[in-house]
Amino acid sequence: MLRALRLQLRKRYSPLLNRVCPPPADDHLAIGSLGERIACAYLRSEGRRILYRNFRAPKGGEIDIVAREGNTLVFVEVKTRTSERFGRPLDSVDNKKKKLMQRGANGWLQLLGTRDLRWRFDVVEIILLEGKKPRVTMVENVTG
């Protein structure tokens, strides 16, 4: 009960989740970085624990956020857009991107020294529309 209240307050008062978006910038790296910070705030407000950001595996591959949800390890890809003209952010997670995510996850699991745990791939979609709060959508278990 207390944990649920704490999470509800975290979501309600998080500046990143409740601040009105500024006009879109041309700097896609800055937009991506803001999207990752918003995604972390959202994941925390949902009760997930952030373990690492921007993990680069030794043999290639990348994971935007490594998080834990209970006993499950979650590898999160963040997709941020300033417009909906080109479809959902999830649409840009193609097979090539999934392979990079898989290589990154394999690198992380090798560092742990085990694969005997529950894990999955999630995508957090962030849409930043000028004058509105960020719209965050979580898509769980996106695989092959």
N, C-alpha and C positions, 0 to 999 in steps of 0.2 A: 504494500500500500504506500509506504513512504517512498520507495524507489519509483513507483509510478508517478507520484506527485512531483518528485524531483525531476523526472524526465519531462513531464508536462510543462513545468516551469522553465526548464532549459530550452525547450522548443519555443515557448511563448516569448521569452525575453532575450533570445540569442540575437545580437545585433546583425550578424551575417544573414540570418534567415528572415529578418523583419525589416531591414533597411531597404528603402526604395532604390532601385537601380539607377545609376547615372547614365548619361548618354553613352551609347556604345563607342568604344575606343577602337582604333585601327590596330592596336598591338595585340595580336592573337595570343602571345605568351602571357601578357598581363590578364587577359580574359580567362585563359586556362588556369592560371594560378589562383585567381579569384574563385573560379568554379571549384577548384580542389579544396580551398578553404571553406567554402559554403558546404561542400559535400561532407567534409570532416565534421562541421558543426551539426549537420543533419544526422549523420551516423551516430554521433554522440548523443543527440537528443532522442534517438531511437534505442539507446542502451548498448550500442556497440562500442567496443574499446579500440582505439586507433593504436596499432602497433608500429607502423612505419609508413612513410610517404615517399613516393618516387623511388621505389626499389628498382635497381638495374642489376639484372643477373649477370654473373661473370661470363657466361657464354651467350649473351644476348637475351633479349626479352625484357619486358618492363611491366611493372605494376604501379598504378597511381597510388593506391592505398591498400595496405594490408591491415585488416581489422579482425577482431574476434567477436563472435556473437555466441555467448554461452560456450559450448565445447566445439564450435565450428569455426574454422579459419576461413575468412572471406577475402578473396582477391577482388578488388574493386577497380573498375575502369570508370573514369569520370569524363563525360562528354558535355561540354558547355557551348551554348549557342546564344547569339544575340538576336535571332530572328527565327521564325518558323517557316520561312519561305522554301527551304530545301528539305522539309520533312523532319521527322523526329531525330534527335541526337543518336538514339539507339541504332538507327539505320546505317550509321557510319561505322558500326562495329562489324566489320566484314570478316571473312575467313582469315585474311592476312593479319588483322588485328588480334583475332582470337589466338592465332599461332604465337604471336608475340606475348600475349597474356599467359599462354600455356608454358612457354619457355621461362618466363619470369616466375611463375608459380613453381615450376620444377626446380629452378634455382633456389627459391626460398625453402622448399621442402628438403633439398639436399643440405642446406645449411642447418636445418633442424635435425637431420640425420634419420628421419623417419617419414614414411608416407601413411603410417597407421593412425590416421586421424581424419575426422570429417572436414571436408573443405569444399568450396564452391566458388564460382565466378559470378559477380554481380556487376551491374552497370547503374551508375547514378547519372540521370539526365538533369542538367541545369539549364533553364531558359531564363535569360536576363533580358527583360523587356523594359525599355526606358520608362521611368515613372511608376513602375510596379515592383512588388516584392519578388524575389527570385522564386521561380516555380521549380520544385524539386520532385523528381519521380524516381523511385527505386525499382529496378527490374532485377529480380533475384534469379539465380541459377541459369545464366545464359551460357549454354554450351553448344558445341559442334552442331 
